[in-house]
């Protein structure tokens, strides 16, 4: 019976380690329930005026 007890202990410890490893700090506080049609992420940072001008110019070039 000593072998079965050791095996059971090893399996229990392995399961506990996997459960603890699954608690990734980066995933804490994330949105778990989503509202349809509502963006719940962080707002985007505004673009610099120069970047906006460059994008406008590229769009005009693609227009033909």
PDB file of N, H, CA, C and O in Angstrom:
ATOM      1  N   UNK A   1       0.818  -1.200   0.000  1.00  0.00           N
ATOM      2  CA  UNK A   1       0.000   0.000   0.000  1.00  0.00           C
ATOM      3  C   UNK A   1       0.858   1.258   0.000  1.00  0.00           C
ATOM      4  O   UNK A   1       0.356   2.328  -0.344  1.00  0.00           O
ATOM      5  N   UNK A   2       2.109   1.171   0.366  1.00  0.00           N
ATOM      6  H   UNK A   2       2.516   0.302   0.645  1.00  0.00           H
ATOM      7  CA  UNK A   2       2.979   2.339   0.397  1.00  0.00           C
ATOM      8  C   UNK A   2       3.167   2.939  -0.985  1.00  0.00           C
ATOM      9  O   UNK A   2       3.266   4.158  -1.122  1.00  0.00           O
ATOM     10  N   UNK A   3       3.217   2.093  -2.015  1.00  0.00           N
ATOM     11  H   UNK A   3       3.137   1.103  -1.903  1.00  0.00           H
ATOM     12  CA  UNK A   3       3.396   2.575  -3.385  1.00  0.00           C
ATOM     13  C   UNK A   3       2.194   3.359  -3.869  1.00  0.00           C
ATOM     14  O   UNK A   3       2.336   4.377  -4.546  1.00  0.00           O
ATOM     15  N   UNK A   4       0.998   2.876  -3.515  1.00  0.00           N
ATOM     16  H   UNK A   4       0.882   2.049  -2.965  1.00  0.00           H
ATOM     17  CA  UNK A   4      -0.225   3.574  -3.921  1.00  0.00           C
ATOM     18  C   UNK A   4      -0.330   4.929  -3.224  1.00  0.00           C
ATOM     19  O   UNK A   4      -0.776   5.909  -3.820  1.00  0.00           O
ATOM     20  N   UNK A   5       0.078   4.975  -1.978  1.00  0.00           N
ATOM     21  H   UNK A   5       0.441   4.179  -1.494  1.00  0.00           H
ATOM     22  CA  UNK A   5       0.017   6.236  -1.228  1.00  0.00           C
ATOM     23  C   UNK A   5       0.975   7.257  -1.828  1.00  0.00           C
ATOM     24  O   UNK A   5       0.637   8.433  -1.965  1.00  0.00           O
ATOM     25  N   UNK A   6       2.173   6.799  -2.183  1.00  0.00           N
ATOM     26  H   UNK A   6       2.448   5.844  -2.071  1.00  0.00           H
ATOM     27  CA  UNK A   6       3.144   7.698  -2.799  1.00  0.00           C
ATOM     28  C   UNK A   6       2.630   8.207  -4.142  1.00  0.00           C
ATOM     29  O   UNK A   6       2.746   9.392  -4.455  1.00  0.00           O
ATOM     30  N   UNK A   7       2.064   7.301  -4.928  1.00  0.00           N
ATOM     31  H   UNK A   7       1.970   6.338  -4.674  1.00  0.00           H
ATOM     32  CA  UNK A   7       1.538   7.681  -6.240  1.00  0.00           C
ATOM     33  C   UNK A   7       0.404   8.689  -6.079  1.00  0.00           C
ATOM     34  O   UNK A   7       0.349   9.685  -6.800  1.00  0.00           O
ATOM     35  N   UNK A   8      -0.488   8.436  -5.146  1.00  0.00           N
ATOM     36  H   UNK A   8      -0.443   7.627  -4.560  1.00  0.00           H
ATOM     37  CA  UNK A   8      -1.602   9.345  -4.900  1.00  0.00           C
ATOM     38  C   UNK A   8      -1.089  10.708  -4.428  1.00  0.00           C
ATOM     39  O   UNK A   8      -1.607  11.744  -4.843  1.00  0.00           O
ATOM     40  N   UNK A   9      -0.093  10.706  -3.579  1.00  0.00           N
ATOM     41  H   UNK A   9       0.328   9.864  -3.242  1.00  0.00           H
ATOM     42  CA  UNK A   9       0.493  11.956  -3.097  1.00  0.00           C
ATOM     43  C   UNK A   9       1.143  12.716  -4.242  1.00  0.00           C
ATOM     44  O   UNK A   9       0.988  13.932  -4.346  1.00  0.00           O
ATOM     45  N   UNK A  10       1.866  12.011  -5.101  1.00  0.00           N
ATOM     46  H   UNK A  10       1.992  11.023  -5.017  1.00  0.00           H
ATOM     47  CA  UNK A  10       2.521  12.646  -6.246  1.00  0.00           C
ATOM     48  C   UNK A  10       1.490  13.234  -7.200  1.00  0.00           C
ATOM     49  O   UNK A  10       1.679  14.338  -7.709  1.00  0.00           O
ATOM     50  N   UNK A  11       0.415  12.519  -7.444  1.00  0.00           N
ATOM     51  H   UNK A  11       0.261  11.621  -7.030  1.00  0.00           H
ATOM     52  CA  UNK A  11      -0.646  13.009  -8.327  1.00  0.00           C
ATOM     53  C   UNK A  11      -1.319  14.233  -7.710  1.00  0.00           C
ATOM     54  O   UNK A  11      -1.593  15.208  -8.410  1.00  0.00           O
ATOM     55  N   UNK A  12      -1.584  14.189  -6.422  1.00  0.00           N
ATOM     56  H   UNK A  12      -1.361  13.397  -5.853  1.00  0.00           H
ATOM     57  CA  UNK A  12      -2.220  15.320  -5.745  1.00  0.00           C
ATOM     58  C   UNK A  12      -1.315  16.547  -5.776  1.00  0.00           C
ATOM     59  O   UNK A  12      -1.793  17.655  -6.021  1.00  0.00           O
ATOM     60  N   UNK A  13      -0.029  16.372  -5.533  1.00  0.00           N
ATOM     61  H   UNK A  13       0.359  15.472  -5.334  1.00  0.00           H
ATOM     62  CA  UNK A  13       0.901  17.491  -5.590  1.00  0.00           C
ATOM     63  C   UNK A  13       1.011  18.060  -7.002  1.00  0.00           C
ATOM     64  O   UNK A  13       1.082  19.275  -7.184  1.00  0.00           O
ATOM     65  N   UNK A  14       1.024  17.189  -7.988  1.00  0.00           N
ATOM     66  H   UNK A  14       0.965  16.201  -7.841  1.00  0.00           H
ATOM     67  CA  UNK A  14       1.085  17.646  -9.374  1.00  0.00           C
ATOM     68  C   UNK A  14      -0.158  18.446  -9.736  1.00  0.00           C
ATOM     69  O   UNK A  14      -0.064  19.486 -10.388  1.00  0.00           O
ATOM     70  N   UNK A  15      -1.315  17.968  -9.317  1.00  0.00           N
ATOM     71  H   UNK A  15      -1.392  17.123  -8.788  1.00  0.00           H
ATOM     72  CA  UNK A  15      -2.558  18.683  -9.593  1.00  0.00           C
ATOM     73  C   UNK A  15      -2.570  20.041  -8.902  1.00  0.00           C
ATOM     74  O   UNK A  15      -3.026  21.029  -9.478  1.00  0.00           O
ATOM     75  N   UNK A  16      -2.071  20.093  -7.667  1.00  0.00           N
ATOM     76  H   UNK A  16      -1.701  19.290  -7.199  1.00  0.00           H
ATOM     77  CA  UNK A  16      -2.015  21.362  -6.934  1.00  0.00           C
ATOM     78  C   UNK A  16      -1.063  22.339  -7.617  1.00  0.00           C
ATOM     79  O   UNK A  16      -1.362  23.529  -7.705  1.00  0.00           O
ATOM     80  N   UNK A  17       0.072  21.854  -8.098  1.00  0.00           N
ATOM     81  H   UNK A  17       0.315  20.887  -8.026  1.00  0.00           H
ATOM     82  CA  UNK A  17       1.026  22.721  -8.777  1.00  0.00           C
ATOM     83  C   UNK A  17       0.443  23.266 -10.080  1.00  0.00           C
ATOM     84  O   UNK A  17       0.654  24.434 -10.406  1.00  0.00           O
ATOM     85  N   UNK A  18      -0.280  22.444 -10.821  1.00  0.00           N
ATOM     86  H   UNK A  18      -0.451  21.495 -10.556  1.00  0.00           H
ATOM     87  CA  UNK A  18      -0.913  22.902 -12.050  1.00  0.00           C
ATOM     88  C   UNK A  18      -1.989  23.941 -11.756  1.00  0.00           C
ATOM     89  O   UNK A  18      -2.131  24.917 -12.494  1.00  0.00           O
ATOM     90  N   UNK A  19      -2.744  23.737 -10.688  1.00  0.00           N
ATOM     91  H   UNK A  19      -2.629  22.944 -10.088  1.00  0.00           H
ATOM     92  CA  UNK A  19      -3.789  24.692 -10.318  1.00  0.00           C
ATOM     93  C   UNK A  19      -3.171  26.031  -9.930  1.00  0.00           C
ATOM     94  O   UNK A  19      -3.692  27.081 -10.303  1.00  0.00           O
ATOM     95  N   UNK A  20      -2.085  26.007  -9.198  1.00  0.00           N
ATOM     96  H   UNK A  20      -1.661  25.154  -8.895  1.00  0.00           H
ATOM     97  CA  UNK A  20      -1.420  27.240  -8.787  1.00  0.00           C
ATOM     98  C   UNK A  20      -0.798  27.932  -9.999  1.00  0.00           C
ATOM     99  O   UNK A  20      -0.854  29.157 -10.109  1.00  0.00           O
ATOM    100  N   UNK A  21      -0.213  27.165 -10.898  1.00  0.00           N
ATOM    101  H   UNK A  21      -0.168  26.171 -10.809  1.00  0.00           H
ATOM    102  CA  UNK A  21       0.398  27.739 -12.094  1.00  0.00           C
ATOM    103  C   UNK A  21      -0.659  28.357 -13.002  1.00  0.00           C
ATOM    104  O   UNK A  21      -0.351  29.268 -13.771  1.00  0.00           O
ATOM    105  N   UNK A  22      -1.887  27.883 -12.926  1.00  0.00           N
ATOM    106  H   UNK A  22      -2.137  27.144 -12.302  1.00  0.00           H
ATOM    107  CA  UNK A  22      -2.973  28.423 -13.738  1.00  0.00           C
ATOM    108  C   UNK A  22      -3.445  29.784 -13.276  1.00  0.00           C
ATOM    109  O   UNK A  22      -4.211  30.439 -13.983  1.00  0.00           O
ATOM    110  N   UNK A  23      -3.015  30.222 -12.120  1.00  0.00           N
ATOM    111  H   UNK A  23      -2.394  29.689 -11.546  1.00  0.00           H
ATOM    112  CA  UNK A  23      -3.399  31.527 -11.584  1.00  0.00           C
ATOM    113  C   UNK A  23      -2.408  32.583 -12.063  1.00  0.00           C
ATOM    114  O   UNK A  23      -1.699  33.186 -11.257  1.00  0.00           O
ATOM    115  N   UNK A  24      -2.360  32.801 -13.346  1.00  0.00           N
ATOM    116  H   UNK A  24      -2.936  32.312 -14.000  1.00  0.00           H
ATOM    117  CA  UNK A  24      -1.437  33.749 -13.950  1.00  0.00           C
ATOM    118  C   UNK A  24      -1.830  35.168 -13.565  1.00  0.00           C
ATOM    119  O   UNK A  24      -2.990  35.553 -13.717  1.00  0.00           O
ATOM    120  N   UNK A  25      -0.889  35.939 -13.074  1.00  0.00           N
ATOM    121  H   UNK A  25       0.053  35.627 -12.950  1.00  0.00           H
ATOM    122  CA  UNK A  25      -1.169  37.293 -12.599  1.00  0.00           C
ATOM    123  C   UNK A  25      -1.666  38.199 -13.722  1.00  0.00           C
ATOM    124  O   UNK A  25      -2.457  39.108 -13.473  1.00  0.00           O
ATOM    125  N   UNK A  26      -1.215  37.964 -14.952  1.00  0.00           N
ATOM    126  H   UNK A  26      -0.572  37.225 -15.154  1.00  0.00           H
ATOM    127  CA  UNK A  26      -1.628  38.788 -16.079  1.00  0.00           C
ATOM    128  C   UNK A  26      -3.110  38.616 -16.407  1.00  0.00           C
ATOM    129  O   UNK A  26      -3.714  39.503 -17.010  1.00  0.00           O
ATOM    130  N   UNK A  27      -3.693  37.504 -16.023  1.00  0.00           N
ATOM    131  H   UNK A  27      -3.203  36.783 -15.533  1.00  0.00           H
ATOM    132  CA  UNK A  27      -5.082  37.241 -16.348  1.00  0.00           C
ATOM    133  C   UNK A  27      -6.039  37.700 -15.256  1.00  0.00           C
ATOM    134  O   UNK A  27      -7.253  37.556 -15.403  1.00  0.00           O
ATOM    135  N   UNK A  28      -5.526  38.238 -14.187  1.00  0.00           N
ATOM    136  H   UNK A  28      -4.540  38.355 -14.067  1.00  0.00           H
ATOM    137  CA  UNK A  28      -6.376  38.701 -13.105  1.00  0.00           C
ATOM    138  C   UNK A  28      -7.023  40.026 -13.502  1.00  0.00           C
ATOM    139  O   UNK A  28      -6.369  40.889 -14.088  1.00  0.00           O
ATOM    140  N   UNK A  29      -8.292  40.184 -13.186  1.00  0.00           N
ATOM    141  H   UNK A  29      -8.824  39.484 -12.710  1.00  0.00           H
ATOM    142  CA  UNK A  29      -9.005  41.422 -13.454  1.00  0.00           C
ATOM    143  C   UNK A  29      -9.453  41.591 -14.896  1.00  0.00           C
ATOM    144  O   UNK A  29      -9.921  42.670 -15.259  1.00  0.00           O
ATOM    145  N   UNK A  30      -9.327  40.573 -15.726  1.00  0.00           N
ATOM    146  H   UNK A  30      -8.947  39.696 -15.430  1.00  0.00           H
ATOM    147  CA  UNK A  30      -9.770  40.710 -17.108  1.00  0.00           C
ATOM    148  C   UNK A  30     -11.275  40.512 -17.201  1.00  0.00           C
ATOM    149  O   UNK A  30     -11.891  39.952 -16.293  1.00  0.00           O
ATOM    150  N   UNK A  31     -11.855  40.963 -18.281  1.00  0.00           N
ATOM    151  H   UNK A  31     -11.355  41.418 -19.018  1.00  0.00           H
ATOM    152  CA  UNK A  31     -13.296  40.877 -18.480  1.00  0.00           C
ATOM    153  C   UNK A  31     -13.674  39.432 -18.755  1.00  0.00           C
ATOM    154  O   UNK A  31     -13.126  38.799 -19.658  1.00  0.00           O
ATOM    155  N   UNK A  32     -14.605  38.916 -17.980  1.00  0.00           N
ATOM    156  H   UNK A  32     -15.050  39.430 -17.246  1.00  0.00           H
ATOM    157  CA  UNK A  32     -15.053  37.540 -18.172  1.00  0.00           C
ATOM    158  C   UNK A  32     -16.404  37.463 -18.859  1.00  0.00           C
ATOM    159  O   UNK A  32     -16.713  36.473 -19.522  1.00  0.00           O
ATOM    160  N   UNK A  33     -17.201  38.493 -18.705  1.00  0.00           N
ATOM    161  H   UNK A  33     -16.951  39.298 -18.167  1.00  0.00           H
ATOM    162  CA  UNK A  33     -18.528  38.522 -19.309  1.00  0.00           C
ATOM    163  C   UNK A  33     -18.607  39.720 -20.244  1.00  0.00           C
ATOM    164  O   UNK A  33     -18.317  40.848 -19.845  1.00  0.00           O
ATOM    165  N   UNK A  34     -18.994  39.474 -21.470  1.00  0.00           N
ATOM    166  H   UNK A  34     -19.230  38.558 -21.794  1.00  0.00           H
ATOM    167  CA  UNK A  34     -19.003  40.513 -22.488  1.00  0.00           C
ATOM    168  C   UNK A  34     -20.429  40.968 -22.774  1.00  0.00           C
ATOM    169  O   UNK A  34     -21.358  40.161 -22.813  1.00  0.00           O
ATOM    170  N   UNK A  35     -20.588  42.280 -22.974  1.00  0.00           N
ATOM    171  H   UNK A  35     -19.833  42.935 -22.943  1.00  0.00           H
ATOM    172  CA  UNK A  35     -21.862  42.844 -23.391  1.00  0.00           C
ATOM    173  C   UNK A  35     -21.807  43.021 -24.898  1.00  0.00           C
ATOM    174  O   UNK A  35     -20.872  43.628 -25.420  1.00  0.00           O
ATOM    175  N   UNK A  36     -22.803  42.496 -25.600  1.00  0.00           N
ATOM    176  H   UNK A  36     -23.563  42.004 -25.176  1.00  0.00           H
ATOM    177  CA  UNK A  36     -22.826  42.563 -27.046  1.00  0.00           C
ATOM    178  C   UNK A  36     -22.869  44.019 -27.508  1.00  0.00           C
ATOM    179  O   UNK A  36     -23.718  44.799 -27.074  1.00  0.00           O
ATOM    180  N   UNK A  37     -21.947  44.365 -28.387  1.00  0.00           N
ATOM    181  H   UNK A  37     -21.258  43.732 -28.739  1.00  0.00           H
ATOM    182  CA  UNK A  37     -21.911  45.701 -28.952  1.00  0.00           C
ATOM    183  C   UNK A  37     -21.242  46.747 -28.086  1.00  0.00           C
ATOM    184  O   UNK A  37     -21.266  47.929 -28.429  1.00  0.00           O
ATOM    185  N   UNK A  38     -20.643  46.346 -26.967  1.00  0.00           N
ATOM    186  H   UNK A  38     -20.624  45.386 -26.688  1.00  0.00           H
ATOM    187  CA  UNK A  38     -20.003  47.307 -26.070  1.00  0.00           C
ATOM    188  C   UNK A  38     -18.529  46.926 -25.923  1.00  0.00           C
ATOM    189  O   UNK A  38     -18.204  45.830 -25.466  1.00  0.00           O
ATOM    190  N   UNK A  39     -17.636  47.853 -26.319  1.00  0.00           N
ATOM    191  H   UNK A  39     -17.901  48.743 -26.690  1.00  0.00           H
ATOM    192  CA  UNK A  39     -16.199  47.610 -26.171  1.00  0.00           C
ATOM    193  C   UNK A  39     -15.820  47.870 -24.723  1.00  0.00           C
ATOM    194  O   UNK A  39     -16.060  48.959 -24.202  1.00  0.00           O
ATOM    195  N   UNK A  40     -15.231  46.882 -24.074  1.00  0.00           N
ATOM    196  H   UNK A  40     -15.036  45.997 -24.497  1.00  0.00           H
ATOM    197  CA  UNK A  40     -14.908  47.006 -22.661  1.00  0.00           C
ATOM    198  C   UNK A  40     -13.412  47.042 -22.402  1.00  0.00           C
ATOM    199  O   UNK A  40     -12.972  46.932 -21.257  1.00  0.00           O
ATOM    200  N   UNK A  41     -12.636  47.193 -23.453  1.00  0.00           N
ATOM    201  H   UNK A  41     -12.993  47.282 -24.383  1.00  0.00           H
ATOM    202  CA  UNK A  41     -11.191  47.249 -23.291  1.00  0.00           C
ATOM    203  C   UNK A  41     -10.731  48.652 -22.944  1.00  0.00           C
ATOM    204  O   UNK A  41     -11.532  49.577 -22.805  1.00  0.00           O
ATOM    205  N   UNK A  42      -9.418  48.785 -22.807  1.00  0.00           N
ATOM    206  H   UNK A  42      -8.767  48.034 -22.919  1.00  0.00           H
ATOM    207  CA  UNK A  42      -8.846  50.092 -22.514  1.00  0.00           C
ATOM    208  C   UNK A  42      -8.916  50.962 -23.763  1.00  0.00           C
ATOM    209  O   UNK A  42      -8.767  50.458 -24.876  1.00  0.00           O
ATOM    210  N   UNK A  43      -9.139  52.258 -23.590  1.00  0.00           N
ATOM    211  H   UNK A  43      -9.259  52.668 -22.686  1.00  0.00           H
ATOM    212  CA  UNK A  43      -9.206  53.140 -24.768  1.00  0.00           C
ATOM    213  C   UNK A  43      -7.846  53.238 -25.453  1.00  0.00           C
ATOM    214  O   UNK A  43      -6.798  53.149 -24.813  1.00  0.00           O
ATOM    215  N   UNK A  44      -7.893  53.424 -26.775  1.00  0.00           N
ATOM    216  H   UNK A  44      -8.744  53.496 -27.295  1.00  0.00           H
ATOM    217  CA  UNK A  44      -6.663  53.579 -27.550  1.00  0.00           C
ATOM    218  C   UNK A  44      -6.033  54.934 -27.262  1.00  0.00           C
ATOM    219  O   UNK A  44      -6.723  55.907 -26.956  1.00  0.00           O
ATOM    220  N   UNK A  45      -4.718  54.976 -27.365  1.00  0.00           N
ATOM    221  H   UNK A  45      -4.158  54.186 -27.614  1.00  0.00           H
ATOM    222  CA  UNK A  45      -4.035  56.261 -27.203  1.00  0.00           C
ATOM    223  C   UNK A  45      -4.217  57.057 -28.497  1.00  0.00           C
ATOM    224  O   UNK A  45      -4.241  56.476 -29.582  1.00  0.00           O
ATOM    225  N   UNK A  46      -4.344  58.372 -28.390  1.00  0.00           N
ATOM    226  H   UNK A  46      -4.325  58.844 -27.508  1.00  0.00           H
ATOM    227  CA  UNK A  46      -4.552  59.179 -29.601  1.00  0.00           C
ATOM    228  C   UNK A  46      -3.305  59.171 -30.489  1.00  0.00           C
ATOM    229  O   UNK A  46      -2.178  59.065 -30.005  1.00  0.00           O
ATOM    230  N   UNK A  47      -3.536  59.287 -31.793  1.00  0.00           N
ATOM    231  H   UNK A  47      -4.451  59.373 -32.186  1.00  0.00           H
ATOM    232  CA  UNK A  47      -2.429  59.315 -32.747  1.00  0.00           C
ATOM    233  C   UNK A  47      -1.868  60.724 -32.843  1.00  0.00           C
ATOM    234  O   UNK A  47      -2.578  61.712 -32.659  1.00  0.00           O
ATOM    235  N   UNK A  48      -0.590  60.791 -33.133  1.00  0.00           N
ATOM    236  H   UNK A  48      -0.012  59.988 -33.282  1.00  0.00           H
ATOM    237  CA  UNK A  48       0.055  62.083 -33.346  1.00  0.00           C
ATOM    238  C   UNK A  48      -0.468  62.686 -34.644  1.00  0.00           C
ATOM    239  O   UNK A  48      -0.857  61.956 -35.556  1.00  0.00           O
ATOM    240  N   UNK A  49      -0.481  64.011 -34.733  1.00  0.00           N
ATOM    241  H   UNK A  49      -0.165  64.604 -33.992  1.00  0.00           H
ATOM    242  CA  UNK A  49      -0.984  64.697 -35.930  1.00  0.00           C
ATOM    243  C   UNK A  49      -0.214  64.273 -37.169  1.00  0.00           C
ATOM    244  O   UNK A  49      -0.796  64.125 -38.244  1.00  0.00           O
ATOM    245  N   UNK A  50       1.085  64.077 -37.026  1.00  0.00           N
ATOM    246  H   UNK A  50       1.558  64.197 -36.153  1.00  0.00           H
ATOM    247  CA  UNK A  50       1.903  63.656 -38.165  1.00  0.00           C
ATOM    248  C   UNK A  50       1.474  62.273 -38.667  1.00  0.00           C
ATOM    249  O   UNK A  50       1.432  62.040 -39.875  1.00  0.00           O
ATOM    250  N   UNK A  51       1.162  61.372 -37.763  1.00  0.00           N
ATOM    251  H   UNK A  51       1.196  61.561 -36.782  1.00  0.00           H
ATOM    252  CA  UNK A  51       0.714  60.029 -38.139  1.00  0.00           C
ATOM    253  C   UNK A  51      -0.631  60.092 -38.853  1.00  0.00           C
ATOM    254  O   UNK A  51      -0.843  59.382 -39.836  1.00  0.00           O
ATOM    255  N   UNK A  52      -1.537  60.932 -38.371  1.00  0.00           N
ATOM    256  H   UNK A  52      -1.365  61.508 -37.572  1.00  0.00           H
ATOM    257  CA  UNK A  52      -2.852  61.088 -39.010  1.00  0.00           C
ATOM    258  C   UNK A  52      -2.683  61.637 -40.419  1.00  0.00           C
ATOM    259  O   UNK A  52      -3.343  61.174 -41.350  1.00  0.00           O
ATOM    260  N   UNK A  53      -1.803  62.621 -40.583  1.00  0.00           N
ATOM    261  H   UNK A  53      -1.266  62.997 -39.827  1.00  0.00           H
ATOM    262  CA  UNK A  53      -1.562  63.184 -41.913  1.00  0.00           C
ATOM    263  C   UNK A  53      -0.988  62.137 -42.858  1.00  0.00           C
ATOM    264  O   UNK A  53      -1.382  62.069 -44.022  1.00  0.00           O
ATOM    265  N   UNK A  54      -0.063  61.324 -42.367  1.00  0.00           N
ATOM    266  H   UNK A  54       0.257  61.379 -41.421  1.00  0.00           H
ATOM    267  CA  UNK A  54       0.526  60.263 -43.189  1.00  0.00           C
ATOM    268  C   UNK A  54      -0.533  59.256 -43.623  1.00  0.00           C
ATOM    269  O   UNK A  54      -0.546  58.831 -44.778  1.00  0.00           O
ATOM    270  N   UNK A  55      -1.412  58.876 -42.717  1.00  0.00           N
ATOM    271  H   UNK A  55      -1.402  59.222 -41.779  1.00  0.00           H
ATOM    272  CA  UNK A  55      -2.468  57.920 -43.050  1.00  0.00           C
ATOM    273  C   UNK A  55      -3.455  58.509 -44.053  1.00  0.00           C
ATOM    274  O   UNK A  55      -3.921  57.813 -44.956  1.00  0.00           O
ATOM    275  N   UNK A  56      -3.769  59.794 -43.892  1.00  0.00           N
ATOM    276  H   UNK A  56      -3.390  60.358 -43.159  1.00  0.00           H
ATOM    277  CA  UNK A  56      -4.670  60.445 -44.857  1.00  0.00           C
ATOM    278  C   UNK A  56      -4.050  60.451 -46.248  1.00  0.00           C
ATOM    279  O   UNK A  56      -4.727  60.183 -47.241  1.00  0.00           O
ATOM    280  N   UNK A  57      -2.758  60.758 -46.312  1.00  0.00           N
ATOM    281  H   UNK A  57      -2.208  60.975 -45.506  1.00  0.00           H
ATOM    282  CA  UNK A  57      -2.070  60.785 -47.599  1.00  0.00           C
ATOM    283  C   UNK A  57      -2.065  59.408 -48.251  1.00  0.00           C
ATOM    284  O   UNK A  57      -2.263  59.288 -49.460  1.00  0.00           O
ATOM    285  N   UNK A  58      -1.838  58.371 -47.451  1.00  0.00           N
ATOM    286  H   UNK A  58      -1.677  58.469 -46.469  1.00  0.00           H
ATOM    287  CA  UNK A  58      -1.862  57.005 -47.999  1.00  0.00           C
ATOM    288  C   UNK A  58      -3.241  56.652 -48.523  1.00  0.00           C
ATOM    289  O   UNK A  58      -3.364  56.007 -49.564  1.00  0.00           O
ATOM    290  N   UNK A  59      -4.281  57.069 -47.812  1.00  0.00           N
ATOM    291  H   UNK A  59      -4.181  57.594 -46.966  1.00  0.00           H
ATOM    292  CA  UNK A  59      -5.652  56.793 -48.264  1.00  0.00           C
ATOM    293  C   UNK A  59      -5.941  57.509 -49.579  1.00  0.00           C
ATOM    294  O   UNK A  59      -6.577  56.950 -50.474  1.00  0.00           O
ATOM    295  N   UNK A  60      -5.469  58.750 -49.688  1.00  0.00           N
ATOM    296  H   UNK A  60      -4.953  59.203 -48.961  1.00  0.00           H
ATOM    297  CA  UNK A  60      -5.674  59.486 -50.929  1.00  0.00           C
ATOM    298  C   UNK A  60      -4.930  58.821 -52.091  1.00  0.00           C
ATOM    299  O   UNK A  60      -5.435  58.772 -53.213  1.00  0.00           O
ATOM    300  N   UNK A  61      -3.732  58.313 -51.813  1.00  0.00           N
ATOM    301  H   UNK A  61      -3.322  58.352 -50.902  1.00  0.00           H
ATOM    302  CA  UNK A  61      -2.963  57.625 -52.861  1.00  0.00           C
ATOM    303  C   UNK A  61      -3.651  56.338 -53.318  1.00  0.00           C
ATOM    304  O   UNK A  61      -3.564  55.973 -54.490  1.00  0.00           O
ATOM    305  N   UNK A  62      -4.321  55.664 -52.418  1.00  0.00           N
ATOM    306  H   UNK A  62      -4.392  55.962 -51.465  1.00  0.00           H
ATOM    307  CA  UNK A  62      -4.991  54.411 -52.761  1.00  0.00           C
ATOM    308  C   UNK A  62      -6.268  54.677 -53.559  1.00  0.00           C
ATOM    309  O   UNK A  62      -6.727  53.818 -54.312  1.00  0.00           O
ATOM    310  N   UNK A  63      -6.830  55.860 -53.392  1.00  0.00           N
ATOM    311  H   UNK A  63      -6.457  56.558 -52.781  1.00  0.00           H
ATOM    312  CA  UNK A  63      -8.049  56.235 -54.102  1.00  0.00           C
ATOM    313  C   UNK A  63      -7.815  56.332 -55.609  1.00  0.00           C
ATOM    314  O   UNK A  63      -8.685  56.026 -56.424  1.00  0.00           O
ATOM    315  N   UNK A  64      -6.625  56.762 -55.931  1.00  0.00           N
ATOM    316  H   UNK A  64      -5.918  57.011 -55.268  1.00  0.00           H
ATOM    317  CA  UNK A  64      -6.294  56.846 -57.344  1.00  0.00           C
ATOM    318  C   UNK A  64      -6.453  58.185 -57.836  1.00  0.00           C
ATOM    319  O   UNK A  64      -6.216  58.441 -59.017  1.00  0.00           O
TER     320      UNK A  64
END
